[in-house]
Amino acid sequence: MSDKSLLNEKVESLAEHGWDVQKRAQAMHKRFDFSNYDTLRDFLDDLQDLSESEDYFPDLTFTRSHVNVAVKSRDEELANEDFVFAKEVDSIASKYISDF
């Protein structure tokens, strides 16, 4: 399988899980909605731990009820490690969002 085919497969997989993958800007965005602020804070704390362990810090915006996460390419284009990071964010979110 070519690198481009593998990339397209990963993009499609994440898109099925709610990530908006922007090929031109080489970024992925996803909104996570939470039932309360305490749960949202727990998610952010876990995301901080992941970010520090991976030495990668996504762009975040948040309110009392949701967090927007932007995973941007560390190189010229999205790479495997960016997709792995996005999946790890999903894994964290699944602990806090009941209908994830």
Residue, then its C-alpha position, 0 to 999 in steps of 0.5 A: m500500500s502506498d503512503k498516500s493510500l495509507l494516509n487516506e485510509k487514516v483520514e477516513s478512519l478518523a473522519e468516521h469518528g468525528w474528526d474534521v481533517q483539513k488536508r490543506a492546513q494539515a490539521m484535524h479538529k474535533r469538538f468534544d461535548f461534556s455534561n458538566y464542567d468538572t468532567l471537562r476539567d478531568f478530560l483536560d487534565d488527562l489531555q495535559d498528561l498525554s501532551e506532556s508524555e508525547d511532547y505534543f501540545p494541540d491547540l485547545t479552545f473550551t467553554r463550560s461544556h465543550v472542548n475544541v481540539a486541533v491536532k496540527s501537523r508537526d511537519e509539512e503534512l499529517a503523519n502517523e504520529d498525528f493520527v495516533f495522537a488523535k486516537e489517543v485523545d479519543s480514548i481519553a474522551s471515551k472515559y468521560i463522554s457516555d455516548f462516545 
